[in-house]
Amino acid sequence: MGFRRISEADMAGKGNLGRADTPGVSAGEMQRILDELPREVIAPALNELAGQLEGPLAAGLLGARLPEGLAEGVAQTVQGALDGLCSRIKAHEERADNPHGVTAAQAGTYTKAETDAAISQRVVEIGAGDMARAVYDPTGRRENVFAGADKAQAAAARAQAVAGHAAEAAAALAAELQVFSCTLLAGGWAAREAAAGGGYVQTVPCPGLLAAYDLEAPQALSTGIRATDAALKEGLDTLCEAGNFGETLNGQLRWVCYNSPPAADLPLRLRRTAAKTDGGDEPAGPGGSGEAV
């Protein structure tokens, strides 16, 4: 069940639409007519929407753009994204194949060769082979005495891998969920002084954004209307022309266009990039240093 929309049928026969220029009714009746739409249509619909949004199923009704890497068939809703991310983290936590290649040194334990050497040296110190068998195999079971050490080493490596990946997954999840929104207005562009490089500049509020954040390339949210979406795409292409750049500020986004700026209002969706890694390529987008996009 989705959110209910107000239809023409809901508004039929309500309000002042279609009445004569001089209605010929009392002041009280006129007031009742003018209150019909707000009281009998709009207010009930808003109250119903508020109730749905406060309920436990709201996240399952709100659409969402799913992060990359989720399993096939995940519902494109806020609840679907949360469930998919949790499943992805849980699946990685349960892996036992040491996906990050953690070594014995990193885990603070002995390698198999070091363990074998230490035990062999101890056997030599204790005495002859008969004494060694009396100590390590008193019942004559002839089992590998190093098996327990191998199991302990493997368990330590798995624990280290799981702990390390859980921290990485938590950081990646936090970055994926940091999304900001702002709107660059067609009439909000100001000419930039020639000494500063010329072009046009606009600074708009962007709640939650910090100057230290690096962002992916901006996106314009689809409206589902072909003509409107085409205009938004054209404006976004103009915004991201070579040489243009964005700059993150505390609570604001500043954008500079060296050629003509977009001719339409651009509602932007901005996502913070994942944590930087040595040798990894960063996504193109505005950053605190004002790099080009």
C-alpha positions in Angstrom: 0.0 0.0 0.0 1.5 3.4 -1.1 0.8 6.9 0.0 -2.7 8.3 -1.0 -2.9 11.2 -3.4 -5.7 13.8 -3.5 -7.7 13.1 -6.6 -10.1 15.2 -8.7 -12.9 13.0 -7.3 -11.9 14.0 -3.7 -12.2 17.7 -4.7 -15.4 17.4 -6.8 -18.2 19.7 -5.5 -15.9 21.3 -2.9 -14.8 24.9 -2.6 -15.7 28.0 -4.7 -14.7 26.6 -8.1 -17.5 26.7 -10.6 -19.8 29.0 -8.6 -21.2 32.3 -9.9 -19.2 35.5 -9.6 -21.9 36.6 -7.1 -22.7 33.4 -5.1 -25.7 34.9 -3.4 -25.1 33.1 -0.1 -24.6 34.3 3.5 -21.3 35.3 4.9 -21.3 32.1 7.1 -22.2 29.9 4.1 -19.4 31.5 2.1 -16.9 30.9 4.9 -18.0 27.2 5.0 -17.6 26.9 1.2 -14.0 28.4 1.3 -13.1 26.0 4.2 -14.4 22.9 2.4 -11.2 22.0 0.6 -8.8 22.7 3.5 -10.9 21.1 6.1 -12.6 18.2 4.3 -9.9 17.2 1.7 -6.4 18.7 2.4 -6.3 18.3 6.2 -7.5 14.7 6.3 -5.1 13.7 3.6 -2.1 15.4 5.4 -3.1 13.7 8.7 -3.3 10.3 6.9 0.2 10.9 5.4 1.6 12.0 8.7 0.2 8.8 10.3 1.8 6.7 7.6 5.2 8.4 7.9 5.2 7.9 11.7 4.4 4.2 11.3 6.8 1.3 11.2 6.1 0.6 7.5 7.0 4.1 6.3 10.6 3.2 5.3 9.2 0.4 3.1 7.1 3.0 1.2 9.8 5.7 0.6 11.7 5.2 -2.6 15.5 5.2 -2.6 18.4 5.0 -5.0 20.2 1.8 -3.9 24.0 1.9 -3.2 26.1 -0.1 -5.6 27.0 -3.7 -4.6 23.7 -4.8 -3.1 22.2 -8.2 -4.1 19.8 -8.6 -7.0 16.1 -8.1 -6.2 16.5 -5.6 -3.3 13.5 -3.3 -3.1 14.2 0.2 -4.2 13.0 1.7 -0.9 14.7 3.1 2.3 13.9 -0.2 4.1 15.2 -2.2 1.2 18.5 -0.3 1.2 18.9 -0.7 4.9 18.1 -4.5 4.8 20.4 -4.9 1.8 23.4 -3.2 3.5 22.9 -5.2 6.7 22.8 -8.4 4.8 26.0 -7.4 2.9 27.8 -6.7 6.2 26.6 -9.9 7.9 27.6 -12.0 4.9 31.1 -10.5 5.0 31.4 -10.9 8.8 30.6 -14.7 8.4 33.4 -15.3 5.8 36.2 -17.5 7.1 38.6 -17.4 4.1 40.7 -14.5 5.4 39.6 -12.1 2.5 42.1 -9.4 3.5 45.1 -11.7 3.7 45.9 -11.0 7.4 49.4 -12.4 8.3 50.5 -14.0 11.5 52.6 -11.0 12.2 49.6 -8.7 11.9 47.6 -10.9 14.2 50.4 -11.0 16.8 50.9 -14.8 16.6 53.4 -17.4 15.4 53.6 -18.7 11.9 53.4 -22.5 11.4 57.2 -22.6 10.8 57.9 -20.6 14.0 55.5 -22.8 16.0 57.1 -26.0 14.7 60.6 -24.8 15.4 59.7 -23.7 19.0 58.1 -27.1 19.8 60.9 -29.0 18.2 63.4 -27.1 20.3 61.5 -27.8 23.4 61.4 -31.6 22.6 65.2 -31.5 22.2 65.5 -29.8 25.6 63.2 -32.3 27.4 65.1 -35.3 26.2 65.0 -38.3 23.9 62.1 -39.4 21.7 60.7 -41.8 24.4 60.4 -39.0 26.9 58.8 -36.8 24.2 56.2 -39.5 23.5 55.5 -39.9 27.2 54.9 -36.1 27.5 53.0 -35.5 24.2 51.3 -38.9 23.5 51.1 -40.8 26.8 48.1 -42.9 25.6 49.7 -43.9 22.3 47.1 -42.2 20.1 49.8 -41.0 17.6 48.0 -37.7 16.8 49.6 -34.6 15.4 50.6 -32.5 18.4 50.7 -29.4 16.2 47.1 -29.6 15.2 46.0 -27.5 18.2 48.5 -24.8 17.4 47.3 -24.7 13.8 43.7 -24.3 14.9 44.6 -21.5 17.3 46.5 -19.7 14.6 43.7 -20.0 12.1 41.1 -18.8 14.7 43.3 -15.8 15.5 43.6 -14.9 11.8 39.8 -15.2 11.3 39.1 -13.0 14.3 41.5 -10.4 13.1 40.0 -10.4 9.6 36.4 -10.2 10.9 37.2 -7.3 13.2 39.1 -5.3 10.5 36.4 -5.7 8.0 33.6 -4.8 10.4 35.3 -1.5 11.0 35.7 -0.9 7.2 32.1 -1.9 6.5 30.8 0.5 9.2 32.9 3.4 7.8 31.7 2.6 4.2 28.1 2.4 5.4 28.3 5.8 7.1 29.8 7.3 4.0 27.1 5.8 1.7 24.3 7.2 3.9 25.8 10.8 3.9 23.7 12.4 1.2 23.1 16.2 1.0 20.6 18.2 -1.1 20.6 21.8 -2.4 19.2 23.8 -5.3 21.1 26.0 -7.7 18.7 28.7 -8.9 18.6 29.8 -12.6 18.4 33.4 -11.3 21.0 33.1 -8.6 24.1 33.3 -10.7 26.3 36.4 -10.2 29.1 37.6 -12.5 32.5 36.9 -11.2 35.3 39.5 -11.2 37.8 39.2 -13.9 40.6 39.2 -11.3 39.1 36.0 -9.9 39.0 34.3 -13.3 35.6 35.6 -14.6 32.5 33.5 -15.2 29.6 33.1 -12.9 29.3 32.0 -9.2 26.5 30.9 -6.9 26.5 30.0 -3.2 23.5 28.1 -1.8 22.6 26.6 1.6 23.4 22.9 1.9 22.4 21.6 5.4 24.9 19.2 7.0 27.7 19.8 4.5 31.2 20.5 5.9 34.1 22.1 4.2 36.3 19.1 4.9 34.0 16.7 2.9 34.8 15.5 -0.6 31.7 14.7 -2.8 30.9 12.6 -5.8 29.8 14.3 -9.0 26.4 15.9 -8.5 23.2 14.3 -9.6 19.9 15.9 -10.6 16.9 14.0 -9.2 14.5 12.6 -11.9 10.9 14.0 -11.8 9.5 11.4 -14.1 8.4 14.1 -16.6 10.4 13.8 -19.8 10.6 17.5 -20.7 11.6 18.5 -17.2 14.2 15.7 -16.9 15.7 16.7 -20.3 16.0 20.3 -19.1 17.6 19.0 -15.8 20.1 16.9 -17.7 21.0 19.8 -20.0 21.6 22.0 -17.0 23.7 19.3 -15.2 25.8 18.9 -18.3 26.4 22.7 -18.4 27.2 22.7 -14.7 29.8 20.0 -15.1 31.6 21.3 -18.2 35.4 21.1 -18.1 36.9 23.8 -16.0 33.8 24.4 -13.9 34.2 23.5 -10.2 32.3 23.2 -6.9 33.6 24.0 -3.4 32.2 22.6 -0.1 31.7 25.1 2.7 30.3 24.6 6.2 26.6 24.4 5.5 26.9 25.7 1.9 27.9 24.7 -1.6 29.6 27.2 -4.0 29.8 26.5 -7.7 31.7 28.4 -10.4 30.8 28.3 -14.2 33.3 29.9 -16.6 30.9 29.8 -19.5 27.1 30.4 -19.5 25.5 28.9 -16.3 22.5 26.5 -16.3 19.3 28.2 -17.5 17.1 26.1 -15.2 16.8 25.6 -11.4 18.9 22.5 -10.5 17.8 20.5 -7.5 21.1 18.6 -6.7 21.7 15.4 -4.8 25.3 15.2 -3.4 26.8 12.1 -1.8 30.0 12.1 0.2 32.8 10.0 -1.2 34.0 6.9 0.6 37.2 7.1 2.7 40.4 7.7 0.7 42.8 4.8 0.1 46.4 4.7 -1.1 46.4 4.2 -4.8 42.6 4.5 -5.2 40.9 6.9 -7.7 38.7 9.5 -6.1 35.2 10.1 -7.7 34.9 13.5 -9.5 33.0 16.0 -7.4 33.2 19.2 -5.3 35.6 19.3 -2.4 37.0 21.6 0.3 39.8 22.7 -2.0 37.5 23.6 -4.8 38.9 21.0 -7.3 37.5 20.9 -10.9 34.8 18.5 -11.9 
